[in-house]
Amino acid sequence: MKSLIRICAAALLLAGARTIIPADYPPPTEGDYTIRDFRFASGETLPELRIHYRTLGKIDKDAQGKTRNAVLIMHGTTGSGAQFIRPEFAGELFGKDQPLDVTKFFIVLPDGIGHGKSSKPSDGLHAKFPHYGYIDMVLAQYRLLTDGLGVSHARLVMGTSMGGMHTWLWGESHPEFMDALMPLASLPTQISGRNRAWRRIIIDAIRNDPSWNSGEYPANAGQPPSLRTAAEMLWFMSSNPVLRQKEAPTLAKTDETLDKFVNDYLKTGDANDVLYALEASHDYDPGPNLEKIHAPLLAINSADDLINPPELGILEREIKRVPHGRAIVIPLSDKTRGHGSHTVVSLWKDELIKLLKESEK
């Protein structure tokens, strides 16, 4: 997706022609921030770590120079900040008089380490790229905001899926930095059970693939076949059974739908990038420090999320340890999309408005 293309918010039939109504927010500004001699938690270093980002709006600071309107939004595994520039997300949040109106807020959409246009294995280091974790990713985001963009305080920190997990870590590692936190489609506990298992399936498929060749597969030979397994698992886990049945109601239609998704994914996906992105969750464990989160926190999950199923009871149990935390599980409906419900703003927009109001200072 080209992030500088203006997204269409709606389409109307007018005088027999299809008229496109442009979004009422400006296209994002893109940039790169380079962190010199970045040291990873593993002890490895990178002379130059590039963090790509998109911003909308302008920074507003008070008389003391404190940033008052910054909003950090973090993406999911194998995604990028570009994924938010779409009608169901940006079109519901960033326009005039919407909850995160960019004439009032300064929106920051970073590409995490190993993702999007930020430094990643496929840039050239392949399997020699430092092994990063979520702690490294949050640190790089913090450096981007504070050193790169001059943001001293955030009005809101939020994220979807992996970005939701990062949100929990932000609340613990920088408890005074933000006014409010909103993790979506995540749980405040280390990766385990089925969530760990589907990741391991992909990790093992790639690492045990002879064509992966310890990460040194030739560029002209195409991607290792195991990347197909990765794409199939991502398709399998990302939606709910009802929607999958509707879009693939027969054996033949299922094969056709899955093949199309996989073939599209293989056009841009990279086995090393996917491997590193999935392995990065190894150090995610916010459980021991939930009491350190000071800002009001609203966690939102959906009942049809195969990755974070509500029947585990983890969110309901752990949210009690967050001093100003509360949690909502959106019921299954014809509007939810399983794990992907996190990007359908209409499902949780009213709750975001409440959180912003409750956390006003």
JOJO-V164679 format. One line per field, one symbol per residue. burial: + if it has 24 or more other ideal C-beta (glycine too) atoms within 12 Angstrom, else -. A space follows every 50 residues. Layout:
burial = ???
This chain:
burial = --+---+-+-------------++++++-+--+-+--+-+-----+--++ +++++++-+-------+++++++++++++++++++++++++++++--+++ ++-++++++++++++++++++++-+++-+++++++++++++++++--++- +++++++++++++++++++++++++-+++++++++++++++---+--+++ -++-+++-+--+--+-+-----++-+++++++++++++++--++------ ------++--++--++--++++++++++++++++-++--+-+++++++++ ++++++++++---++--++-++-+++++++-+---++++++++++-+++- +++-++--+--
